[in-house]
Amino acid sequence: MNNESGIIKAKIDGNLYDVLKLLLTKLNMTQQELIESKVKEFVIENIQLVVGTKSDKK
């Protein structure tokens, strides 16, 4: 199994970033853990857009 990874970059407002850092500290999370969690959540919620459904395979 190929276990490649990609890089995700983002820019956010400085004030938002300060609050994000505080939240991550309180939750004992890293930025990487947050990004991985949210990307997985997004992919799972939207996977049907790329794999199709049974009704698409008539």
FIDO-509419 format. One record per residue (C-alpha): residue number from 1; x, y, z. Coordinates in Angstrom, 2 decimals, always signed. Example, Ala and Ser with C-alpha at 12.3 -4.5 7.8 and 13.67 -1.06 7.14 Angstrom:
% FIDO-509419
<pos=1, east=+12.30, north=-4.50, up=+7.80>
<pos=2, east=+13.67, north=-1.06, up=+7.14>
END
This chain:
% FIDO-509419
<pos=1, east=+0.00, north=+0.00, up=+0.00>
<pos=2, east=+1.33, north=+3.42, up=-0.94>
<pos=3, east=+1.26, north=+5.85, up=+1.99>
<pos=4, east=+1.97, north=+9.17, up=+0.28>
<pos=5, east=+1.19, north=+12.43, up=+2.01>
<pos=6, east=+0.55, north=+15.91, up=+0.74>
<pos=7, east=+1.09, north=+19.42, up=+2.02>
<pos=8, east=-1.77, north=+21.76, up=+2.80>
<pos=9, east=-1.04, north=+25.45, up=+3.29>
<pos=10, east=-3.41, north=+28.16, up=+4.43>
<pos=11, east=-3.36, north=+31.78, up=+5.44>
<pos=12, east=-5.59, north=+33.03, up=+8.22>
<pos=13, east=-6.03, north=+36.31, up=+10.04>
<pos=14, east=-3.52, north=+36.94, up=+12.85>
<pos=15, east=-6.21, north=+37.26, up=+15.53>
<pos=16, east=-7.84, north=+34.05, up=+14.38>
<pos=17, east=-4.47, north=+32.32, up=+14.50>
<pos=18, east=-3.86, north=+33.50, up=+18.06>
<pos=19, east=-7.19, north=+32.05, up=+19.17>
<pos=20, east=-6.49, north=+28.84, up=+17.23>
<pos=21, east=-3.18, north=+28.42, up=+19.09>
<pos=22, east=-4.96, north=+28.89, up=+22.43>
<pos=23, east=-7.63, north=+26.36, up=+21.51>
<pos=24, east=-5.10, north=+23.80, up=+20.33>
<pos=25, east=-3.19, north=+24.20, up=+23.59>
<pos=26, east=-6.38, north=+23.72, up=+25.64>
<pos=27, east=-7.28, north=+20.65, up=+23.56>
<pos=28, east=-3.71, north=+19.32, up=+23.69>
<pos=29, east=-3.63, north=+19.12, up=+19.88>
<pos=30, east=-1.14, north=+20.13, up=+17.24>
<pos=31, east=-1.97, north=+22.02, up=+14.08>
<pos=32, east=-1.11, north=+18.88, up=+12.13>
<pos=33, east=-3.58, north=+16.78, up=+14.16>
<pos=34, east=-6.31, north=+19.36, up=+13.57>
<pos=35, east=-5.65, north=+19.48, up=+9.83>
<pos=36, east=-5.56, north=+15.69, up=+9.51>
<pos=37, east=-8.80, north=+15.35, up=+11.46>
<pos=38, east=-10.66, north=+17.98, up=+9.43>
<pos=39, east=-9.39, north=+16.69, up=+6.08>
<pos=40, east=-10.47, north=+13.13, up=+6.93>
<pos=41, east=-13.87, north=+14.42, up=+8.05>
<pos=42, east=-14.28, north=+16.42, up=+4.82>
<pos=43, east=-13.27, north=+13.48, up=+2.62>
<pos=44, east=-15.62, north=+11.06, up=+4.39>
<pos=45, east=-18.53, north=+13.50, up=+4.13>
<pos=46, east=-17.96, north=+14.06, up=+0.40>
<pos=47, east=-16.57, north=+10.75, up=-0.89>
<pos=48, east=-19.79, north=+10.01, up=-2.76>
<pos=49, east=-18.91, north=+12.81, up=-5.19>
<pos=50, east=-15.94, north=+10.85, up=-6.54>
<pos=51, east=-16.95, north=+7.21, up=-6.12>
<pos=52, east=-20.51, north=+7.54, up=-7.36>
<pos=53, east=-23.58, north=+5.78, up=-6.07>
<pos=54, east=-25.42, north=+2.62, up=-7.14>
<pos=55, east=-27.99, north=+4.75, up=-8.98>
<pos=56, east=-25.16, north=+6.26, up=-11.09>
<pos=57, east=-24.10, north=+2.79, up=-12.35>
<pos=58, east=-27.27, north=+1.83, up=-14.26>
END
